[in-house]
């Protein structure tokens, strides 16, 4: 019984820590998004999407934001500069980007 209760306490503490880290990440990421100026609403929409889908491709961004491939690519590059997204495939085409700081919270 004690082992079970200790496991519950440890799991609860880890969950609380992860939740606090997510809140802090959201706060710092949203502060960066404001710097996008007139593109901030689309940036916020993309950021919100990344919390439920932390892996994304350019065509996903096109569809989500209803923009051209060029605009989607520009938004992704901005997210890379802000260190929100990181390219993970190493390809020149069909790249996949990860919301790495978010995914790292669950390791």
N, CA, C and O atoms as a GROMACS GRO file, in nm:
protein
  428
    1UNK      N    1   0.083  -0.120   0.000
    1UNK     CA    2   0.000   0.000   0.000
    1UNK      C    3   0.087   0.126   0.000
    1UNK      O    4   0.058   0.221  -0.072
    2UNK      N    5   0.193   0.127   0.079
    2UNK     CA    6   0.280   0.244   0.086
    2UNK      C    7   0.347   0.267  -0.049
    2UNK      O    8   0.357   0.382  -0.094
    3UNK      N    9   0.392   0.161  -0.114
    3UNK     CA   10   0.454   0.172  -0.246
    3UNK      C   11   0.358   0.239  -0.344
    3UNK      O   12   0.398   0.327  -0.421
    4UNK      N   13   0.233   0.197  -0.341
    4UNK     CA   14   0.130   0.252  -0.429
    4UNK      C   15   0.109   0.401  -0.402
    4UNK      O   16   0.101   0.480  -0.496
    5UNK      N   17   0.102   0.439  -0.276
    5UNK     CA   18   0.082   0.580  -0.240
    5UNK      C   19   0.202   0.665  -0.279
    5UNK      O   20   0.186   0.778  -0.325
    6UNK      N   21   0.323   0.613  -0.262
    6UNK     CA   22   0.444   0.685  -0.302
    6UNK      C   23   0.443   0.706  -0.453
    6UNK      O   24   0.480   0.813  -0.501
    7UNK      N   25   0.402   0.604  -0.529
    7UNK     CA   26   0.396   0.614  -0.674
    7UNK      C   27   0.296   0.723  -0.717
    7UNK      O   28   0.323   0.800  -0.809
    8UNK      N   29   0.183   0.728  -0.650
    8UNK     CA   30   0.081   0.830  -0.680
    8UNK      C   31   0.137   0.969  -0.652
    8UNK      O   32   0.119   1.060  -0.733
    9UNK      N   33   0.203   0.987  -0.540
    9UNK     CA   34   0.261   1.117  -0.503
    9UNK      C   35   0.367   1.159  -0.605
    9UNK      O   36   0.367   1.274  -0.649
   10UNK      N   37   0.455   1.069  -0.642
   10UNK     CA   38   0.561   1.101  -0.738
   10UNK      C   39   0.503   1.137  -0.875
   10UNK      O   40   0.550   1.230  -0.940
   11UNK      N   41   0.401   1.063  -0.918
   11UNK     CA   42   0.337   1.092  -1.046
   11UNK      C   43   0.269   1.228  -1.042
   11UNK      O   44   0.277   1.304  -1.139
   12UNK      N   45   0.203   1.258  -0.935
   12UNK     CA   46   0.136   1.386  -0.920
   12UNK      C   47   0.237   1.500  -0.922
   12UNK      O   48   0.214   1.602  -0.987
   13UNK      N   49   0.347   1.484  -0.853
   13UNK     CA   50   0.451   1.587  -0.850
   13UNK      C   51   0.510   1.610  -0.990
   13UNK      O   52   0.531   1.724  -1.031
   14UNK      N   53   0.536   1.501  -1.062
   14UNK     CA   54   0.591   1.513  -1.198
   14UNK      C   55   0.491   1.582  -1.290
   14UNK      O   56   0.529   1.666  -1.371
   15UNK      N   57   0.364   1.546  -1.278
   15UNK     CA   58   0.260   1.608  -1.359
   15UNK      C   59   0.249   1.757  -1.331
   15UNK      O   60   0.233   1.838  -1.423
   16UNK      N   61   0.257   1.793  -1.206
   16UNK     CA   62   0.250   1.934  -1.167
   16UNK      C   63   0.368   2.011  -1.224
   16UNK      O   64   0.351   2.121  -1.276
   17UNK      N   65   0.486   1.954  -1.214
   17UNK     CA   66   0.606   2.018  -1.267
   17UNK      C   67   0.595   2.035  -1.419
   17UNK      O   68   0.629   2.141  -1.472
   18UNK      N   69   0.548   1.932  -1.487
   18UNK     CA   70   0.532   1.939  -1.633
   18UNK      C   71   0.431   2.047  -1.670
   18UNK      O   72   0.454   2.124  -1.763
   19UNK      N   73   0.320   2.052  -1.600
   19UNK     CA   74   0.217   2.153  -1.627
   19UNK      C   75   0.272   2.294  -1.606
   19UNK      O   76   0.244   2.383  -1.685
   20UNK      N   77   0.348   2.314  -1.501
   20UNK     CA   78   0.409   2.444  -1.477
   20UNK      C   79   0.507   2.480  -1.588
   20UNK      O   80   0.515   2.596  -1.630
   21UNK      N   81   0.582   2.383  -1.634
   21UNK     CA   82   0.677   2.406  -1.743
   21UNK      C   83   0.605   2.440  -1.873
   21UNK      O   84   0.652   2.526  -1.949
   22UNK      N   85   0.494   2.375  -1.900
   22UNK     CA   86   0.415   2.405  -2.019
   22UNK      C   87   0.363   2.549  -2.011
   22UNK      O   88   0.368   2.622  -2.110
   23UNK      N   89   0.313   2.588  -1.896
   23UNK     CA   90   0.262   2.724  -1.879
   23UNK      C   91   0.372   2.828  -1.902
   23UNK      O   92   0.350   2.930  -1.966
   24UNK      N   93   0.491   2.801  -1.850
   24UNK     CA   94   0.603   2.892  -1.869
   24UNK      C   95   0.645   2.898  -2.017
   24UNK      O   96   0.671   3.006  -2.070
   25UNK      N   97   0.650   2.782  -2.083
   25UNK     CA   98   0.683   2.777  -2.225
   25UNK      C   99   0.581   2.854  -2.306
   25UNK      O  100   0.617   2.928  -2.398
   26UNK      N  101   0.454   2.837  -2.275
   26UNK     CA  102   0.347   2.909  -2.346
   26UNK      C  103   0.366   3.059  -2.330
   26UNK      O  104   0.354   3.135  -2.427
   27UNK      N  105   0.395   3.102  -2.210
   27UNK     CA  106   0.413   3.244  -2.183
   27UNK      C  107   0.530   3.302  -2.263
   27UNK      O  108   0.517   3.407  -2.326
   28UNK      N  109   0.644   3.235  -2.262
   28UNK     CA  110   0.761   3.286  -2.333
   28UNK      C  111   0.741   3.279  -2.484
   28UNK      O  112   0.784   3.368  -2.557
   29UNK      N  113   0.676   3.173  -2.532
   29UNK     CA  114   0.651   3.160  -2.676
   29UNK      C  115   0.553   3.266  -2.725
   29UNK      O  116   0.573   3.324  -2.832
   30UNK      N  117   0.449   3.292  -2.649
   30UNK     CA  118   0.352   3.393  -2.689
   30UNK      C  119   0.415   3.532  -2.690
   30UNK      O  120   0.379   3.615  -2.773
   31UNK      N  121   0.507   3.558  -2.600
   31UNK     CA  122   0.578   3.686  -2.599
   31UNK      C  123   0.659   3.703  -2.728
   31UNK      O  124   0.668   3.813  -2.782
   32UNK      N  125   0.717   3.595  -2.776
   32UNK     CA  126   0.792   3.601  -2.902
   32UNK      C  127   0.700   3.625  -3.020
   32UNK      O  128   0.736   3.698  -3.113
   33UNK      N  129   0.582   3.566  -3.018
   33UNK     CA  130   0.486   3.577  -3.128
   33UNK      C  131   0.443   3.722  -3.149
   33UNK      O  132   0.419   3.763  -3.262
   34UNK      N  133   0.434   3.798  -3.044
   34UNK     CA  134   0.394   3.938  -3.054
   34UNK      C  135   0.487   4.014  -3.147
   34UNK      O  136   0.445   4.110  -3.213
   35UNK      N  137   0.613   3.972  -3.152
   35UNK     CA  138   0.713   4.039  -3.236
   35UNK      C  139   0.686   4.021  -3.384
   35UNK      O  140   0.751   4.085  -3.466
   36UNK      N  141   0.592   3.936  -3.422
   36UNK     CA  142   0.560   3.914  -3.563
   36UNK      C  143   0.476   4.027  -3.622
   36UNK      O  144   0.450   4.028  -3.742
   37UNK      N  145   0.434   4.120  -3.539
   37UNK     CA  146   0.357   4.234  -3.589
   37UNK      C  147   0.223   4.192  -3.645
   37UNK      O  148   0.145   4.125  -3.578
   38UNK      N  149   0.197   4.231  -3.771
   38UNK     CA  150   0.066   4.202  -3.831
   38UNK      C  151   0.044   4.052  -3.855
   38UNK      O  152  -0.069   4.008  -3.875
   39UNK      N  153   0.152   3.974  -3.852
   39UNK     CA  154   0.139   3.829  -3.868
   39UNK      C  155   0.119   3.757  -3.735
   39UNK      O  156   0.108   3.635  -3.732
   40UNK      N  157   0.114   3.832  -3.626
   40UNK     CA  158   0.099   3.772  -3.493
   40UNK      C  159  -0.027   3.686  -3.479
   40UNK      O  160  -0.019   3.579  -3.418
   41UNK      N  161  -0.144   3.727  -3.534
   41UNK     CA  162  -0.261   3.640  -3.520
   41UNK      C  163  -0.240   3.501  -3.583
   41UNK      O  164  -0.279   3.400  -3.525
   42UNK      N  165  -0.177   3.497  -3.700
   42UNK     CA  166  -0.147   3.367  -3.761
   42UNK      C  167  -0.041   3.292  -3.681
   42UNK      O  168  -0.046   3.170  -3.669
   43UNK      N  169   0.055   3.366  -3.627
   43UNK     CA  170   0.157   3.304  -3.543
   43UNK      C  171   0.095   3.241  -3.419
   43UNK      O  172   0.133   3.131  -3.380
   44UNK      N  173   0.000   3.310  -3.359
   44UNK     CA  174  -0.069   3.257  -3.240
   44UNK      C  175  -0.150   3.133  -3.277
   44UNK      O  176  -0.152   3.036  -3.201
   45UNK      N  177  -0.214   3.137  -3.392
   45UNK     CA  178  -0.293   3.022  -3.438
   45UNK      C  179  -0.202   2.901  -3.457
   45UNK      O  180  -0.237   2.789  -3.417
   46UNK      N  181  -0.086   2.923  -3.519
   46UNK     CA  182   0.009   2.814  -3.539
   46UNK      C  183   0.062   2.762  -3.405
   46UNK      O  184   0.069   2.641  -3.384
   47UNK      N  185   0.098   2.852  -3.316
   47UNK     CA  186   0.148   2.811  -3.186
   47UNK      C  187   0.045   2.727  -3.111
   47UNK      O  188   0.079   2.623  -3.055
   48UNK      N  189  -0.078   2.772  -3.109
   48UNK     CA  190  -0.184   2.696  -3.041
   48UNK      C  191  -0.198   2.556  -3.101
   48UNK      O  192  -0.218   2.459  -3.029
   49UNK      N  193  -0.187   2.547  -3.233
   49UNK     CA  194  -0.196   2.418  -3.302
   49UNK      C  195  -0.082   2.325  -3.260
   49UNK      O  196  -0.101   2.204  -3.246
   50UNK      N  197   0.036   2.382  -3.240
   50UNK     CA  198   0.154   2.300  -3.205
   50UNK      C  199   0.140   2.231  -3.071
   50UNK      O  200   0.205   2.128  -3.048
   51UNK      N  201   0.060   2.283  -2.981
   51UNK     CA  202   0.043   2.217  -2.851
   51UNK      C  203  -0.033   2.085  -2.864
   51UNK      O  204  -0.017   1.996  -2.781
   52UNK      N  205  -0.115   2.071  -2.966
   52UNK     CA  206  -0.184   1.943  -2.987
   52UNK      C  207  -0.121   1.861  -3.099
   52UNK      O  208  -0.143   1.741  -3.108
   53UNK      N  209  -0.041   1.928  -3.184
   53UNK     CA  210   0.027   1.862  -3.295
   53UNK      C  211   0.169   1.916  -3.304
   53UNK      O  212   0.196   2.002  -3.387
   54UNK      N  213   0.261   1.868  -3.221
   54UNK     CA  214   0.395   1.928  -3.213
   54UNK      C  215   0.488   1.897  -3.330
   54UNK      O  216   0.600   1.948  -3.334
   55UNK      N  217   0.445   1.814  -3.425
   55UNK     CA  218   0.520   1.790  -3.547
   55UNK      C  219   0.439   1.846  -3.663
   55UNK      O  220   0.318   1.823  -3.672
   56UNK      N  221   0.507   1.919  -3.754
   56UNK     CA  222   0.432   1.986  -3.860
   56UNK      C  223   0.518   1.999  -3.985
   56UNK      O  224   0.641   2.003  -3.977
   57UNK      N  225   0.451   2.005  -4.099
   57UNK     CA  226   0.517   2.026  -4.228
   57UNK      C  227   0.465   2.156  -4.288
   57UNK      O  228   0.363   2.210  -4.245
   58UNK      N  229   0.535   2.204  -4.389
   58UNK     CA  230   0.496   2.330  -4.452
   58UNK      C  231   0.353   2.325  -4.505
   58UNK      O  232   0.277   2.420  -4.488
   59UNK      N  233   0.316   2.215  -4.570
   59UNK     CA  234   0.180   2.208  -4.625
   59UNK      C  235   0.074   2.207  -4.514
   59UNK      O  236  -0.039   2.251  -4.536
   60UNK      N  237   0.109   2.157  -4.396
   60UNK     CA  238   0.016   2.164  -4.282
   60UNK      C  239  -0.007   2.309  -4.242
   60UNK      O  240  -0.119   2.349  -4.210
   61UNK      N  241   0.100   2.387  -4.243
   61UNK     CA  242   0.091   2.530  -4.207
   61UNK      C  243   0.008   2.603  -4.312
   61UNK      O  244  -0.073   2.689  -4.278
   62UNK      N  245   0.028   2.570  -4.439
   62UNK     CA  246  -0.051   2.630  -4.547
   62UNK      C  247  -0.200   2.611  -4.521
   62UNK      O  248  -0.278   2.706  -4.525
   63UNK      N  249  -0.238   2.487  -4.494
   63UNK     CA  250  -0.379   2.454  -4.472
   63UNK      C  251  -0.432   2.519  -4.345
   63UNK      O  252  -0.542   2.576  -4.346
   64UNK      N  253  -0.355   2.511  -4.238
   64UNK     CA  254  -0.400   2.566  -4.110
   64UNK      C  255  -0.425   2.716  -4.119
   64UNK      O  256  -0.528   2.766  -4.073
   65UNK      N  257  -0.329   2.787  -4.178
   65UNK     CA  258  -0.338   2.933  -4.183
   65UNK      C  259  -0.405   2.985  -4.309
   65UNK      O  260  -0.430   3.105  -4.323
   66UNK      N  261  -0.433   2.894  -4.402
   66UNK     CA  262  -0.494   2.931  -4.531
   66UNK      C  263  -0.410   3.036  -4.602
   66UNK      O  264  -0.458   3.142  -4.640
   67UNK      N  265  -0.280   3.003  -4.618
   67UNK     CA  266  -0.185   3.092  -4.683
   67UNK      C  267  -0.110   3.016  -4.792
   67UNK      O  268  -0.122   2.894  -4.804
   68UNK      N  269  -0.032   3.089  -4.872
   68UNK     CA  270   0.048   3.027  -4.978
   68UNK      C  271   0.165   2.950  -4.917
   68UNK      O  272   0.198   2.963  -4.799
   69UNK      N  273   0.227   2.868  -5.002
   69UNK     CA  274   0.345   2.793  -4.958
   69UNK      C  275   0.456   2.888  -4.917
   69UNK      O  276   0.528   2.863  -4.820
   70UNK      N  277   0.471   2.998  -4.989
   70UNK     CA  278   0.574   3.097  -4.958
   70UNK      C  279   0.550   3.159  -4.820
   70UNK      O  280   0.643   3.173  -4.740
   71UNK      N  281   0.426   3.196  -4.792
   71UNK     CA  282   0.393   3.254  -4.661
   71UNK      C  283   0.410   3.152  -4.549
   71UNK      O  284   0.457   3.186  -4.440
   72UNK      N  285   0.372   3.029  -4.576
   72UNK     CA  286   0.388   2.923  -4.475
   72UNK      C  287   0.536   2.901  -4.445
   72UNK      O  288   0.575   2.887  -4.329
   73UNK      N  289   0.617   2.899  -4.550
   73UNK     CA  290   0.762   2.883  -4.531
   73UNK      C  291   0.823   2.998  -4.453
   73UNK      O  292   0.911   2.976  -4.370
   74UNK      N  293   0.776   3.118  -4.479
   74UNK     CA  294   0.824   3.236  -4.407
   74UNK      C  295   0.788   3.226  -4.258
   74UNK      O  296   0.870   3.258  -4.172
   75UNK      N  297   0.666   3.183  -4.230
   75UNK     CA  298   0.622   3.169  -4.090
   75UNK      C  299   0.708   3.063  -4.019
   75UNK      O  300   0.749   3.082  -3.904
   76UNK      N  301   0.733   2.953  -4.087
   76UNK     CA  302   0.816   2.848  -4.028
   76UNK      C  303   0.957   2.901  -3.999
   76UNK      O  304   1.012   2.875  -3.893
   77UNK      N  305   1.014   2.975  -4.094
   77UNK     CA  306   1.148   3.033  -4.072
   77UNK      C  307   1.148   3.127  -3.952
   77UNK      O  308   1.244   3.128  -3.874
   78UNK      N  309   1.043   3.205  -3.936
   78UNK     CA  310   1.032   3.293  -3.820
   78UNK      C  311   1.027   3.212  -3.691
   78UNK      O  312   1.090   3.248  -3.591
   79UNK      N  313   0.951   3.103  -3.693
   79UNK     CA  314   0.941   3.016  -3.575
   79UNK      C  315   1.075   2.949  -3.545
   79UNK      O  316   1.108   2.924  -3.429
   80UNK      N  317   1.152   2.920  -3.649
   80UNK     CA  318   1.285   2.864  -3.628
   80UNK      C  319   1.377   2.968  -3.565
   80UNK      O  320   1.453   2.937  -3.473
   81UNK      N  321   1.371   3.091  -3.613
   81UNK     CA  322   1.454   3.199  -3.557
   81UNK      C  323   1.421   3.223  -3.410
   81UNK      O  324   1.509   3.251  -3.328
   82UNK      N  325   1.292   3.211  -3.377
   82UNK     CA  326   1.248   3.231  -3.239
   82UNK      C  327   1.272   3.107  -3.154
   82UNK      O  328   1.242   3.105  -3.034
   83UNK      N  329   1.327   3.002  -3.216
   83UNK     CA  330   1.356   2.874  -3.151
   83UNK      C  331   1.231   2.806  -3.096
   83UNK      O  332   1.234   2.741  -2.992
   84UNK      N  333   1.121   2.823  -3.170
   84UNK     CA  334   0.997   2.752  -3.137
   84UNK      C  335   0.993   2.622  -3.215
   84UNK      O  336   0.959   2.517  -3.160
   85UNK      N  337   1.028   2.627  -3.343
   85UNK     CA  338   1.033   2.508  -3.426
   85UNK      C  339   1.177   2.472  -3.459
   85UNK      O  340   1.265   2.558  -3.465
   86UNK      N  341   1.199   2.343  -3.479
   86UNK     CA  342   1.331   2.292  -3.519
   86UNK      C  343   1.309   2.188  -3.628
   86UNK      O  344   1.229   2.096  -3.612
   87UNK      N  345   1.382   2.203  -3.739
   87UNK     CA  346   1.373   2.108  -3.848
   87UNK      C  347   1.440   1.978  -3.804
   87UNK      O  348   1.550   1.981  -3.750
   88UNK      N  349   1.373   1.864  -3.825
   88UNK     CA  350   1.424   1.739  -3.770
   88UNK      C  351   1.459   1.633  -3.874
   88UNK      O  352   1.511   1.527  -3.838
   89UNK      N  353   1.430   1.658  -4.003
   89UNK     CA  354   1.455   1.555  -4.103
   89UNK      C  355   1.592   1.566  -4.169
   89UNK      O  356   1.652   1.464  -4.205
   90UNK      N  357   1.641   1.688  -4.186
   90UNK     CA  358   1.765   1.709  -4.258
   90UNK      C  359   1.748   1.708  -4.408
   90UNK      O  360   1.846   1.715  -4.482
   91UNK      N  361   1.624   1.700  -4.455
   91UNK     CA  362   1.595   1.699  -4.598
   91UNK      C  363   1.589   1.841  -4.654
   91UNK      O  364   1.574   1.938  -4.579
   92UNK      N  365   1.600   1.852  -4.785
   92UNK     CA  366   1.580   1.980  -4.852
   92UNK      C  367   1.432   1.999  -4.887
   92UNK      O  368   1.384   2.112  -4.898
   93UNK      N  369   1.360   1.888  -4.903
   93UNK     CA  370   1.218   1.892  -4.937
   93UNK      C  371   1.142   1.806  -4.835
   93UNK      O  372   1.200   1.721  -4.768
   94UNK      N  373   1.014   1.831  -4.827
   94UNK     CA  374   0.928   1.754  -4.736
   94UNK      C  375   0.982   1.750  -4.594
   94UNK      O  376   0.984   1.645  -4.529
   95UNK      N  377   1.024   1.863  -4.547
   95UNK     CA  378   1.080   1.873  -4.412
   95UNK      C  379   0.971   1.862  -4.306
   95UNK      O  380   0.857   1.902  -4.327
   96UNK      N  381   1.010   1.808  -4.194
   96UNK     CA  382   0.922   1.803  -4.078
   96UNK      C  383   0.986   1.888  -3.970
   96UNK      O  384   1.108   1.882  -3.948
   97UNK      N  385   0.904   1.965  -3.902
   97UNK     CA  386   0.951   2.054  -3.796
   97UNK      C  387   0.888   2.009  -3.665
   97UNK      O  388   0.774   1.963  -3.662
   98UNK      N  389   0.963   2.024  -3.558
   98UNK     CA  390   0.914   1.983  -3.426
   98UNK      C  391   0.912   2.102  -3.330
   98UNK      O  392   1.000   2.189  -3.334
   99UNK      N  393   0.813   2.103  -3.246
   99UNK     CA  394   0.804   2.198  -3.135
   99UNK      C  395   0.886   2.132  -3.024
   99UNK      O  396   0.831   2.082  -2.925
  100UNK      N  397   1.017   2.134  -3.043
  100UNK     CA  398   1.110   2.056  -2.962
  100UNK      C  399   1.105   2.090  -2.813
  100UNK      O  400   1.105   1.999  -2.729
  101UNK      N  401   1.100   2.217  -2.779
  101UNK     CA  402   1.098   2.254  -2.636
  101UNK      C  403   0.975   2.196  -2.566
  101UNK      O  404   0.982   2.160  -2.449
  102UNK      N  405   0.866   2.186  -2.636
  102UNK     CA  406   0.745   2.127  -2.580
  102UNK      C  407   0.761   1.975  -2.565
  102UNK      O  408   0.730   1.918  -2.460
  103UNK      N  409   0.808   1.911  -2.671
  103UNK     CA  410   0.827   1.766  -2.666
  103UNK      C  411   0.925   1.725  -2.558
  103UNK      O  412   0.908   1.622  -2.494
  104UNK      N  413   1.029   1.807  -2.538
  104UNK     CA  414   1.131   1.776  -2.436
  104UNK      C  415   1.074   1.773  -2.294
  104UNK      O  416   1.131   1.710  -2.206
  105UNK      N  417   0.963   1.840  -2.272
  105UNK     CA  418   0.902   1.842  -2.138
  105UNK      C  419   0.847   1.705  -2.097
  105UNK      O  420   0.823   1.680  -1.979
  106UNK      N  421   0.828   1.618  -2.196
  106UNK     CA  422   0.767   1.488  -2.167
  106UNK      C  423   0.869   1.374  -2.162
  106UNK      O  424   0.831   1.258  -2.156
  107UNK      N  425   0.996   1.407  -2.165
  107UNK     CA  426   1.100   1.304  -2.157
  107UNK      C  427   1.120   1.256  -2.015
  107UNK      O  428   1.203   1.170  -1.990
   0.00000   0.00000   0.00000
